Amino acid sequence: MLFLLLLAILLAPASLAQRGGYPPRSRSNGAPGSDLDILQTAVATFDGTLRSLDKKRVLVELGEDQTVTIEVTRKTLFFEGKQAVAAAKFVPGAVVTVEAKKVANQLVAVAVRLREAAR
């Protein structure tokens, strides 16, 4: 009797996996939780000098001859320190950090943060 109980416990995970009871270990088809989904929701951080900001995009100079344009949406948040502020507080020449994610082959700003200039 004990042998049959142990055998049933050992074979249960294998039979569940065959029937589809367990999700596959890795999916790369774009389904939620797949590798592709993780890459699309990953956040990248860009530190630089603000060159322009309007309702549709933010342009940040990362270094000499390197700029990045990132889309701004209604969901984009603007911060000074930990305090949320209006986008109008951001002026060209300010030192900023932009956190962005990839959406449909474009970078979209999640948060734009004012930083103190290096002294």
N, CA and C of each residue as an Amber inpcrd file, in Angstrom:
protein
   357
   0.8270000  -1.1860000   0.0000000   0.0000000   0.0000000   0.0000000
   0.8760000   1.2560000   0.0000000   1.8800000   1.2770000   0.8650000
   2.7960000   2.4070000   0.9270000   3.5490000   2.5630000  -0.3870000
   3.9110000   1.4450000  -0.9950000   4.6020000   1.4740000  -2.2770000
   3.7410000   2.1390000  -3.3590000   2.4520000   1.8250000  -3.3900000
   1.5550000   2.4110000  -4.3870000   1.3820000   3.9140000  -4.1640000
   1.3370000   4.3340000  -2.9250000   1.2100000   5.7570000  -2.6100000
   2.4520000   6.5220000  -3.0610000   3.6360000   5.9830000  -2.7860000
   4.8820000   6.6200000  -3.2270000   4.9780000   6.6470000  -4.7560000
   4.5610000   5.5800000  -5.4060000   4.5830000   5.5250000  -6.8610000
   3.6450000   6.5740000  -7.4570000   2.4780000   6.7550000  -6.8720000
   1.5170000   7.7550000  -7.3520000   2.0710000   9.1700000  -7.1820000
   2.7430000   9.4320000  -6.0840000   3.3300000  10.7520000  -5.8360000
   4.4490000  11.0310000  -6.8250000   5.2770000  10.0400000  -7.1050000
   6.3920000  10.2240000  -8.0230000   5.9380000  10.3880000  -9.4670000
   4.8660000   9.7290000  -9.8620000   4.4080000   9.7880000 -11.2450000
   3.4590000  10.9550000 -11.5140000   2.8940000  11.5630000 -10.4890000
   1.9160000  12.6470000 -10.6720000   2.5090000  13.8390000 -11.4280000
   3.6950000  14.3570000 -11.0910000   4.2250000  15.5000000 -11.8440000
   4.4280000  15.1900000 -13.3240000   4.8570000  13.9900000 -13.6610000
   5.0760000  13.6330000 -15.0600000   3.7600000  13.5940000 -15.8120000
   2.7150000  13.0470000 -15.2110000   1.4390000  12.9770000 -15.9120000
   0.8060000  14.3570000 -16.0440000   0.9940000  15.2430000 -15.0800000
   0.4610000  16.6030000 -15.1840000   1.1560000  17.3730000 -16.2990000
   2.4550000  17.1970000 -16.4310000   3.1960000  17.9010000 -17.4730000
   2.7760000  17.4220000 -18.8600000   2.4730000  16.1160000 -18.9910000
   2.0560000  15.5800000 -20.2800000   0.6780000  16.0990000 -20.6680000
  -0.2090000  16.3110000 -19.6970000  -1.5650000  16.7890000 -19.9780000
  -1.6220000  18.2980000 -20.0930000  -0.5260000  18.9700000 -19.8420000
  -0.5450000  20.4230000 -19.9050000  -0.8850000  21.0550000 -18.5680000
  -0.7850000  20.3060000 -17.4860000  -1.0850000  20.8280000 -16.1610000
  -0.0620000  21.8440000 -15.6830000   1.1500000  21.7210000 -16.1520000
   2.1970000  22.6680000 -15.8100000   2.5210000  23.5080000 -17.0290000
   2.7950000  24.8080000 -16.8460000   3.1960000  25.6070000 -18.0010000
   4.5890000  25.2100000 -18.4610000   4.8890000  25.3720000 -19.7260000
   6.2390000  25.0550000 -20.1850000   7.2650000  25.9280000 -19.4770000
   8.4750000  25.4570000 -19.3830000   9.4960000  26.1710000 -18.6160000
   9.9380000  27.4560000 -19.2770000  10.0260000  27.5100000 -20.5910000
  10.3910000  28.7630000 -21.2420000   9.5940000  28.9020000 -22.5260000
   9.0980000  30.1070000 -22.7140000   8.3650000  30.4130000 -23.9330000
   9.0100000  31.6380000 -24.5410000   9.1430000  31.6470000 -25.8260000
   9.7070000  32.8160000 -26.4890000   8.8000000  33.2700000 -27.6220000
   7.4940000  33.0940000 -27.4140000   6.5440000  33.4460000 -28.4570000
   5.8360000  34.7690000 -28.1950000   6.2610000  35.5270000 -27.2060000
   5.6430000  36.8150000 -26.9250000   4.5150000  36.7340000 -25.9200000
   4.2180000  35.5430000 -25.4250000   3.1600000  35.4070000 -24.4270000
   3.6320000  36.0020000 -23.1090000   2.7060000  36.4630000 -22.2560000
   3.1260000  37.0260000 -20.9660000   4.0450000  36.0720000 -20.2230000
   5.1140000  36.6090000 -19.6900000   6.0780000  35.8100000 -18.9550000
   7.1700000  35.2210000 -19.8250000   7.0860000  35.3970000 -21.1220000
   8.0990000  34.8390000 -22.0090000   9.3240000  35.7360000 -22.0350000
  10.3870000  35.2420000 -22.6310000  11.6180000  36.0160000 -22.7470000
  11.3860000  37.2860000 -23.5470000  10.5980000  37.2050000 -24.6090000
  10.3160000  38.3630000 -25.4500000   9.5520000  39.4250000 -24.6740000
   8.5870000  39.0090000 -23.8630000   7.8120000  39.9500000 -23.0540000
   8.7070000  40.6670000 -22.0510000   9.6440000  39.9630000 -21.4550000
  10.5640000  40.5610000 -20.4870000  11.4400000  41.6010000 -21.1670000
  11.9160000  41.3180000 -22.3720000  12.7330000  42.2870000 -23.0870000
  11.9480000  43.5410000 -23.4320000  10.6740000  43.4010000 -23.7540000
   9.8750000  44.5530000 -24.1340000   9.5070000  45.4180000 -22.9350000
   9.4630000  44.8550000 -21.7430000   9.1000000  45.6310000 -20.5720000
  10.3130000  46.0560000 -19.7500000  11.4970000  45.6420000 -20.1640000
  12.6990000  46.0350000 -19.4340000  12.8840000  47.5470000 -19.5070000
  13.3890000  48.1130000 -18.4490000  13.5890000  49.5570000 -18.3850000
  15.0700000  49.8630000 -18.5780000  15.3360000  50.8090000 -19.4790000
  16.7020000  51.2860000 -19.7090000  16.8040000  52.6810000 -19.1120000
  17.9810000  53.0410000 -18.6210000  18.2020000  54.3450000 -18.0080000
  19.1900000  55.1370000 -18.8410000  18.8330000  56.3860000 -19.1330000
  19.6830000  57.2790000 -19.9110000  19.9720000  58.5160000 -19.0670000
  21.2380000  58.7840000 -18.8110000  21.6670000  59.9660000 -18.0580000
  22.2780000  60.9570000 -19.0330000  21.8610000  62.2100000 -18.9480000
  22.4340000  63.2020000 -19.8460000  21.8410000  64.5800000 -19.6320000
  22.0410000  65.4230000 -20.6330000  21.5790000  66.8040000 -20.5960000
  20.3360000  66.9340000 -21.4640000  19.3070000  67.5310000 -20.9050000
  18.0580000  67.7260000 -21.6330000  18.2680000  68.7540000 -22.7420000
  17.9490000  68.3800000 -23.9670000  18.0470000  69.3040000 -25.0940000
  16.6870000  69.8720000 -25.4470000  15.6370000  69.0500000 -25.4000000
  14.2820000  69.5500000 -25.6450000  13.2660000  68.5890000 -25.0400000
  12.0970000  69.1330000 -24.7370000  11.0010000  68.3540000 -24.1760000
   9.7030000  68.9700000 -24.6620000   8.8650000  68.1550000 -25.2950000
   7.5300000  68.6130000 -25.6650000   6.5310000  67.5110000 -25.3230000
   5.3060000  67.6500000 -25.7880000   4.2570000  66.6910000 -25.4290000
   4.4710000  65.3110000 -26.0390000   5.3120000  65.2290000 -27.0610000
   5.4900000  63.9530000 -27.7570000   6.8320000  63.2830000 -27.5350000
   7.8800000  64.0810000 -27.2340000   9.1930000  63.4520000 -27.1090000
  10.1360000  64.2670000 -26.2320000  11.1560000  63.5580000 -25.7480000
  12.2350000  64.1750000 -24.9890000  13.5400000  63.8440000 -25.7140000
  14.3880000  64.8420000 -25.8710000  15.6830000  64.6640000 -26.5330000
  16.7640000  64.8700000 -25.4860000  17.5950000  63.8430000 -25.2800000
  18.6350000  63.8770000 -24.2560000  19.9940000  63.6780000 -24.9190000
  20.9290000  64.5600000 -24.5850000  22.3020000  64.4210000 -25.0650000
  23.0620000  63.5750000 -24.0600000  23.5500000  62.4380000 -24.5090000
  24.2390000  61.5040000 -23.6200000  25.7120000  61.8160000 -23.4920000
  26.2880000  62.3300000 -24.5200000  27.7100000  62.6460000 -24.5380000
  27.9960000  63.4050000 -25.8190000  29.2470000  63.5640000 -26.1020000
  29.6060000  64.2640000 -27.3270000  29.0460000  63.5220000 -28.5340000
  28.2640000  64.2150000 -29.3260000  27.6850000  63.6870000 -30.5610000
  26.7930000  62.4680000 -30.3560000  26.2470000  62.2860000 -29.1640000
  25.3190000  61.1850000 -28.9150000  24.0450000  61.7510000 -28.3060000
  22.9470000  61.5720000 -29.0180000  21.6470000  61.9850000 -28.4880000
  20.6710000  60.8360000 -28.6500000  19.6490000  60.8450000 -27.8210000
  18.5950000  59.8370000 -27.9090000  17.2590000  60.5610000 -27.8180000
  16.3270000  60.1540000 -28.6760000  14.9750000  60.6920000 -28.6640000
  14.0540000  59.6240000 -28.1040000  13.2760000  59.9930000 -27.0990000
  12.3940000  59.0600000 -26.4150000  10.9880000  59.6430000 -26.4170000
  10.0070000  58.8110000 -26.7480000   8.6250000  59.2600000 -26.7710000
   8.1140000  59.5370000 -25.3600000   7.2310000  60.5380000 -25.2420000
   6.5700000  60.8750000 -23.9860000   5.0840000  60.5670000 -24.1700000
   4.4800000  59.9340000 -23.1710000   3.0460000  59.6230000 -23.2170000
   2.3520000  60.2520000 -22.0160000   1.0560000  60.0670000 -21.9450000
   0.2940000  60.5610000 -20.7830000   0.7350000  59.8640000 -19.5000000
   1.2820000  58.6750000 -19.6220000   1.6910000  57.9020000 -18.4510000
   3.0980000  58.2500000 -17.9620000   3.8400000  59.0460000 -18.7240000
   5.1950000  59.4240000 -18.3260000   5.1320000  60.2830000 -17.0650000
   5.9610000  59.9390000 -16.0880000   6.0090000  60.6700000 -14.8160000
   7.2430000  61.5590000 -14.7840000   7.1220000  62.7110000 -14.1320000
   8.2210000  63.6650000 -14.0170000   8.5050000  63.8960000 -12.5370000
   9.7860000  63.8220000 -12.1490000  10.1780000  63.9370000 -10.7540000
  11.3300000  64.9080000 -10.5710000  11.3280000  65.5540000  -9.3980000
  12.4890000  66.2870000  -8.9110000  12.7780000  65.6810000  -7.5510000
  13.8420000  64.9030000  -7.4640000  14.0820000  64.1000000  -6.2690000
  13.0080000  63.0300000  -6.1990000  12.2930000  62.9590000  -5.0700000
  11.1970000  62.0000000  -4.9310000   9.8400000  62.6550000  -5.1510000
   9.8540000  63.9500000  -5.3870000   8.6250000  64.7290000  -5.5470000
   8.1880000  64.7560000  -7.0100000   6.9250000  64.4510000  -7.2780000
   6.3830000  64.5610000  -8.6280000   6.2110000  66.0390000  -8.9680000
   6.6110000  66.4230000 -10.1750000   6.5170000  67.8160000 -10.6190000
   5.9300000  67.8500000 -12.0240000   5.5750000  69.0600000 -12.4580000
   5.0510000  69.2440000 -13.8100000   6.1990000  69.2090000 -14.8200000
   5.8780000  68.7890000 -16.0210000   6.8860000  68.7230000 -17.0840000
   7.4390000  70.1030000 -17.4080000   6.6710000  71.1590000 -17.1440000
   7.1150000  72.5270000 -17.4390000   8.3350000  72.9270000 -16.6120000
   8.5990000  72.2400000 -15.5320000   9.7480000  72.5410000 -14.6790000
  11.0750000  72.1280000 -15.3320000  11.0030000  71.3160000 -16.3720000
  12.1980000  70.8230000 -17.0580000  12.5730000  71.8040000 -18.1610000
  13.7810000  72.3530000 -18.0770000  14.2410000  73.3280000 -19.0660000
  15.4720000  72.7720000 -19.7820000  15.6800000  73.1650000 -21.0330000
  16.8770000  72.7110000 -21.7450000  18.1460000  73.0560000 -20.9660000
  19.0750000  72.1040000 -20.9620000  20.3220000  72.2690000 -20.2290000
  20.3130000  71.6000000 -18.8700000  19.1350000  71.1780000 -18.4050000
  19.0390000  70.4930000 -17.1130000  19.6390000  69.0970000 -17.2210000
  20.2240000  68.6280000 -16.1400000  20.7670000  67.2700000 -16.0900000
  19.6230000  66.3480000 -15.6750000  19.3650000  65.3260000 -16.4940000
  18.2190000  64.4560000 -16.2680000  18.6030000  62.9840000 -16.3600000
  17.7280000  62.1690000 -15.8080000  17.7780000  60.7250000 -15.9800000
  16.4300000  60.3320000 -16.5510000  16.4440000  59.5940000 -17.6510000
  15.2060000  59.1440000 -18.2780000  15.1760000  57.6250000 -18.2100000
  14.1050000  57.1020000 -17.6420000  13.8860000  55.6590000 -17.6110000
  12.8980000  55.3610000 -18.7290000  13.2590000  54.4510000 -19.6210000
  12.4300000  54.1710000 -20.7850000  12.2740000  52.6730000 -20.9810000
  11.2070000  52.3060000 -21.6780000  11.0000000  50.9100000 -22.0460000
  10.7470000  50.8410000 -23.5380000  10.9480000  49.6680000 -24.1060000
  10.7540000  49.4720000 -25.5360000   9.3170000  49.0470000 -25.7780000
   8.6290000  49.8000000 -26.6380000   7.2600000  49.4660000 -27.0250000
   7.1950000  49.5730000 -28.5390000   6.9150000  48.4750000 -29.1980000
   6.7850000  48.4410000 -30.6550000   7.9830000  49.1050000 -31.3380000
   9.1640000  48.6720000 -31.0030000  10.4210000  49.1490000 -31.5980000
  10.7110000  50.6210000 -31.3560000  10.0930000  51.2240000 -30.3410000
  10.3840000  52.6090000 -29.9970000  10.5890000  52.7050000 -28.4900000
  11.4170000  53.6450000 -28.0720000  11.6160000  53.8960000 -26.6480000
  10.5240000  54.8280000 -26.1560000   9.9000000  54.4610000 -25.0310000
   8.8460000  55.2690000 -24.4210000   9.2840000  55.5990000 -22.9960000
   9.2350000  56.8800000 -22.6500000   9.6690000  57.3210000 -21.3190000
   8.6670000  56.8690000 -20.2570000   9.1860000  56.2190000 -19.2310000
   8.3880000  55.8390000 -18.0740000   8.4800000  56.9570000 -17.0380000
   9.7010000  57.4510000 -16.8030000   9.9280000  58.5230000 -15.8290000
  11.0880000  59.3920000 -16.2920000  10.9540000  60.6870000 -16.0330000
  12.0200000  61.6480000 -16.3010000  12.3270000  62.3140000 -14.9680000
  13.6030000  62.2990000 -14.5660000  14.0040000  62.8240000 -13.2610000
  15.0390000  63.9390000 -13.4180000  14.7990000  65.0430000 -12.7180000
  15.7870000  66.1280000 -12.6580000  16.8880000  65.7030000 -11.6910000
  18.1200000  65.9420000 -12.0720000  19.2580000  65.6600000 -11.1900000
  20.0130000  66.9460000 -10.9670000  20.7650000  66.9810000  -9.8890000
  21.6210000  68.1470000  -9.6580000  22.8140000  68.0480000 -10.5840000
  23.2330000  69.1730000 -11.1130000  24.4040000  69.2010000 -11.9900000
  25.6370000  68.8310000 -11.2000000  26.5810000  68.1440000 -11.8380000
  27.8410000  67.7950000 -11.1860000  28.6210000  69.0610000 -10.9080000
  29.1850000  69.1570000  -9.7200000  29.8990000  70.3660000  -9.3330000
  31.3760000  70.1390000  -9.3010000
